[in-house]
Amino acid sequence: MARKLRFIRGAFASSWHGSPFQGLEEHASMVISTIKPLKEALRAYVKGDYRGFEDIANIVVENEHKADEIKDGIRSDLPPSVFMPVDKSFFLMLLKEEDSILDYAEDVVIWIGMRKTSVPKELVGDFLEYFDLIDQTIATYAKVTTELKDLVESGFAEKERDRILT
């Protein structure tokens, strides 16, 4: 009988997947790892350093592809029958929106890299300030993703909810 229980326990454990929220947090960290070099690439571009731009732009493209692998892993590890503490469609929507950020970052470096054009000096400050705001927004989003994972892992404990809300 013990052998049979060990088999059942082993079969159950092998069918258990890690928290999809851990994957969402990992994917969010790839967003940060992609936006930072995007900002560096754009700084190089506005300075007229097109070779430097291309080198850094390649990092953006590589990171986007790595993030796609993480996203695909999350989706494949999310069987239809899995129970989640939040609506699965909400979770998948978050993942999709997160992936869109990466797709846009890749699009920016590809589109800008198609043509070497000098940016008028009077626009450079606004251009870089705009990307500083994007960087701040992404950092806040990544923090929220981590907080969401922590909240879910705590079982929506009151102490954790209060910590996040303050």
C-alpha positions in Angstrom: 0.0 0.0 0.0 2.8 2.4 0.8 4.4 1.8 -2.6 1.0 2.6 -4.3 0.7 5.9 -2.2 4.3 6.8 -3.1 3.5 6.3 -6.8 0.3 8.4 -6.5 2.1 11.2 -4.6 5.0 11.1 -7.2 2.5 11.2 -10.1 0.7 14.1 -8.5 3.9 16.0 -7.8 5.3 15.6 -11.3 2.1 17.0 -12.7 2.4 20.1 -10.5 3.7 23.2 -12.2 5.4 26.1 -10.6 3.5 29.3 -9.9 2.6 31.1 -13.2 3.1 34.3 -11.2 6.8 33.5 -10.8 7.0 33.2 -14.6 5.1 36.5 -14.9 7.6 38.2 -12.6 10.5 36.7 -14.6 9.0 38.0 -17.8 8.6 41.4 -16.2 12.3 41.4 -15.3 13.0 40.8 -19.0 11.0 44.0 -19.7 13.4 45.9 -17.5 16.4 44.2 -19.1 15.1 45.3 -22.5 14.0 48.9 -21.7 17.4 49.8 -20.1 19.4 49.0 -23.3 16.6 50.6 -25.4 17.2 53.8 -23.6 21.0 53.5 -24.1 20.5 52.8 -27.8 18.3 55.9 -28.2 20.9 58.0 -26.4 23.6 56.7 -28.8 21.3 57.4 -31.8 20.5 61.0 -30.8 24.3 61.6 -30.4 24.8 60.3 -33.9 26.6 57.1 -32.8 24.8 54.8 -35.2 27.3 52.0 -34.8 26.8 52.1 -31.0 23.1 52.2 -31.5 23.1 49.1 -33.7 25.2 47.2 -31.1 22.9 48.0 -28.3 19.8 47.6 -30.5 20.9 44.0 -31.0 20.7 43.4 -27.2 17.1 44.7 -27.3 16.2 42.3 -30.0 17.9 39.4 -28.3 16.1 40.2 -25.0 12.8 40.3 -26.7 13.3 36.9 -28.1 14.4 35.5 -24.7 11.2 37.0 -23.2 9.2 35.3 -25.9 10.6 32.0 -24.8 9.6 32.7 -21.2 6.1 33.7 -22.3 5.8 30.6 -24.4 6.9 28.5 -21.3 4.3 30.2 -19.1 1.6 29.5 -21.6 2.6 25.9 -22.1 2.8 25.2 -18.4 -0.7 26.6 -17.9 -3.0 23.7 -18.6 -6.7 24.4 -19.1 -7.6 22.7 -15.9 -5.3 24.6 -13.6 -7.0 26.5 -10.8 -5.7 30.0 -10.2 -6.4 32.6 -7.4 -7.3 35.1 -10.1 -9.2 34.7 -13.3 -7.0 33.0 -15.9 -8.1 35.5 -18.6 -6.9 38.4 -16.4 -3.5 36.6 -15.9 -3.1 36.0 -19.7 -4.1 39.6 -20.4 -1.3 40.8 -18.1 1.1 38.6 -19.8 0.0 39.8 -23.2 0.3 43.5 -22.2 3.7 42.8 -20.8 4.8 41.1 -24.0 3.5 44.1 -26.0 5.9 46.4 -24.2 8.8 44.1 -25.4 7.4 44.0 -28.9 7.2 47.8 -29.1 10.8 48.1 -27.8 11.9 45.8 -30.6 9.9 47.7 -33.1 11.4 51.0 -32.0 15.0 49.8 -32.6 14.2 48.2 -35.9 12.3 51.2 -37.2 14.8 53.8 -36.0 17.7 51.7 -37.3 16.3 51.7 -40.8 17.4 55.2 -41.4 20.2 57.3 -39.9 18.7 60.7 -39.3 20.0 63.4 -37.0 17.6 64.4 -34.3 17.2 68.2 -34.1 19.0 69.5 -31.0 15.9 71.2 -29.7 14.1 67.8 -29.6 16.8 65.8 -28.0 16.0 66.8 -24.4 12.3 66.1 -24.8 13.1 62.8 -26.6 15.3 61.6 -23.8 12.9 62.9 -21.1 10.1 60.9 -22.7 12.2 57.7 -22.4 13.1 58.5 -18.8 9.3 58.5 -18.1 8.9 55.2 -19.9 11.8 53.8 -17.8 10.1 54.9 -14.6 6.8 53.5 -15.7 8.4 50.1 -16.4 10.1 50.0 -13.1 6.8 50.7 -11.3 5.1 48.0 -13.4 7.8 45.4 -12.4 7.4 46.3 -8.8 3.6 45.8 -9.1 4.2 42.4 -10.7 6.4 41.3 -7.8 3.8 42.6 -5.3 1.1 40.6 -7.1 3.2 37.4 -7.0 3.9 38.0 -3.3 0.2 38.6 -2.6 -0.9 35.5 -4.5 1.8 33.3 -2.8 0.6 34.6 0.6 -2.9 33.4 -0.1 -4.1 37.0 -0.1 -3.3 37.2 3.6 -4.5 40.3 5.3 -1.0 41.3 6.5 0.3 41.1 2.9 -2.7 43.0 1.5 -2.2 45.8 4.0 1.5 46.0 3.2 0.9 46.3 -0.5 -1.9 48.9 0.0 0.3 51.2 2.1 
